[in-house]
Amino acid sequence: MKNQNSNSSATRRLGMGVATGFVALTFGCASPEPPPSPAPASYSPPPIYSPVDDPQPHYTILVESSPPGARIEFNDAFVGTTPCRIRVPGGVGRKFSSGKILGHDFKALPLPSGGSTQIKRFDAGSDIPEHLFFDMRLSYR
């Protein structure tokens, strides 16, 4: 009988220890996080770079096509669907800069109704046009 009492006593003590540990871990160890400190009055976020902040001049080109809806790429990057206005970097006097050795490409991709891809290339130092037009009804074969 003494052996049964000692087993039940040990079981009770073990159960109490587990329960106490669970309560301590659940409620006793959690400490509230301190509130975030406010930013100093002189703080200003870092500037975000945008082409407007770029010291190099940018020029706007109106790009149109017939029929409208051609996808336009500038130097292999999609820039819009005609009719659209795009901003391109340039140099003083509305000239293309010499940054690209092979020139600057404007590409009009054909419409689902047909036509061919058209490319207009401008060498470094050439004038930046104010208007580009692509006749997508033309077919080159």
C-alpha positions as CSV (number, residue, x, y, z in Angstrom):
1,M,0.0,0.0,0.0
2,K,2.8,2.3,0.8
3,N,4.2,1.7,-2.8
4,Q,0.8,2.8,-4.3
5,N,0.7,6.0,-2.2
6,S,4.2,6.9,-3.2
7,N,3.4,6.4,-6.9
8,S,0.3,8.5,-6.7
9,S,2.1,11.1,-4.7
10,A,4.9,11.2,-7.3
11,T,2.4,11.3,-10.1
12,R,0.6,14.3,-8.4
13,R,3.9,16.1,-7.9
14,L,4.9,15.5,-11.5
15,G,1.4,16.7,-12.7
16,M,1.7,19.8,-10.5
17,G,5.2,20.5,-11.9
18,V,4.1,20.2,-15.5
19,A,1.1,22.4,-14.9
20,T,3.2,25.1,-13.1
21,G,5.7,25.0,-15.9
22,F,3.0,25.4,-18.5
23,V,1.4,28.3,-16.7
24,A,4.8,30.0,-16.2
25,L,5.8,29.6,-19.8
26,T,2.4,30.7,-21.1
27,F,1.8,33.7,-18.9
28,G,4.9,34.5,-16.9
29,C,7.6,34.7,-19.6
30,A,5.8,37.0,-22.0
31,S,6.8,40.6,-21.6
32,P,5.1,43.4,-23.5
33,E,7.2,45.0,-26.2
34,P,8.0,48.6,-25.5
35,P,6.2,51.1,-27.8
36,P,8.2,52.3,-30.7
37,S,10.1,55.5,-30.1
38,P,8.8,58.4,-32.3
39,A,11.1,59.6,-35.1
40,P,13.1,62.7,-34.2
41,A,11.6,66.0,-35.5
42,S,14.5,66.5,-37.9
43,Y,14.1,63.1,-39.6
44,S,13.2,63.0,-43.3
45,P,13.0,59.8,-45.3
46,P,15.6,59.2,-48.0
47,P,14.8,60.6,-51.4
48,I,13.2,58.3,-54.0
49,Y,15.0,58.2,-57.3
50,S,12.8,59.1,-60.3
51,P,13.6,60.2,-63.8
52,V,12.4,63.7,-62.9
53,D,15.3,63.9,-60.4
54,D,17.8,62.7,-63.0
55,P,20.1,65.6,-64.0
56,Q,20.1,64.4,-67.6
57,P,17.3,66.1,-69.6
58,H,14.3,64.0,-70.7
59,Y,12.2,64.7,-73.8
60,T,8.6,63.6,-74.6
61,I,7.8,61.9,-77.9
62,L,4.2,61.4,-79.2
63,V,4.1,57.9,-80.7
64,E,1.1,57.0,-83.0
65,S,0.2,54.2,-85.3
66,S,-2.4,53.4,-87.9
67,P,-4.4,51.5,-86.8
68,P,-3.9,52.5,-83.1
69,G,-3.0,49.8,-80.6
70,A,0.5,48.8,-81.6
71,R,2.8,47.8,-78.7
72,I,5.8,50.1,-78.5
73,E,9.2,49.3,-77.2
74,F,12.1,51.7,-76.6
75,N,15.5,50.0,-76.4
76,D,13.8,46.6,-75.9
77,A,11.6,47.8,-73.0
78,F,7.9,48.0,-73.4
79,V,6.8,51.6,-73.0
80,G,3.1,51.7,-74.1
81,T,0.4,51.1,-76.6
82,T,-0.3,53.7,-79.3
83,P,-1.2,56.4,-79.1
84,C,1.1,57.2,-76.2
85,R,3.6,59.7,-75.0
86,I,7.0,58.5,-73.8
87,R,9.9,60.2,-72.1
88,V,13.4,59.5,-73.3
89,P,16.7,60.6,-71.9
90,G,18.7,62.9,-74.1
91,G,21.4,65.5,-74.2
92,V,21.4,69.3,-74.7
93,G,19.6,70.5,-77.7
94,R,17.1,67.7,-77.9
95,K,19.8,65.2,-79.1
96,F,20.1,61.5,-78.2
97,S,23.0,61.0,-75.9
98,S,26.0,58.8,-76.7
99,G,25.2,56.3,-74.0
100,K,24.2,53.5,-76.4
101,I,26.9,52.8,-79.1
102,L,24.4,51.0,-81.4
103,G,21.8,53.7,-81.2
104,H,18.3,54.0,-79.8
105,D,15.5,51.8,-81.2
106,F,11.8,52.4,-81.2
107,K,10.0,49.2,-82.1
108,A,6.3,48.8,-83.1
109,L,5.1,45.2,-82.7
110,P,2.4,44.0,-85.2
111,L,-1.2,44.0,-84.3
112,P,-3.2,40.7,-84.2
113,S,-4.8,41.8,-87.5
114,G,-1.5,41.6,-89.3
115,G,1.5,43.7,-90.3
116,S,5.2,43.5,-89.6
117,T,7.4,44.6,-86.8
118,Q,8.8,48.0,-87.6
119,I,11.9,49.6,-86.1
120,K,13.1,53.2,-86.2
121,R,16.7,53.6,-85.1
122,F,18.4,56.8,-84.1
123,D,22.1,57.1,-83.7
124,A,23.8,58.9,-80.8
125,G,23.9,62.6,-81.5
126,S,20.8,62.6,-83.8
127,D,17.8,64.8,-83.1
128,I,15.1,63.4,-80.8
129,P,11.8,63.6,-82.7
130,E,8.7,65.2,-81.2
131,H,6.4,62.7,-83.1
132,L,6.8,59.1,-84.4
133,F,4.3,57.4,-86.7
134,F,4.1,53.7,-87.5
135,D,1.9,52.5,-90.4
136,M,1.0,49.0,-89.2
137,R,-0.9,48.3,-92.4
138,L,2.4,47.8,-94.2
139,S,3.7,44.3,-94.6
140,Y,7.3,43.5,-95.4
141,R,7.8,40.1,-96.9
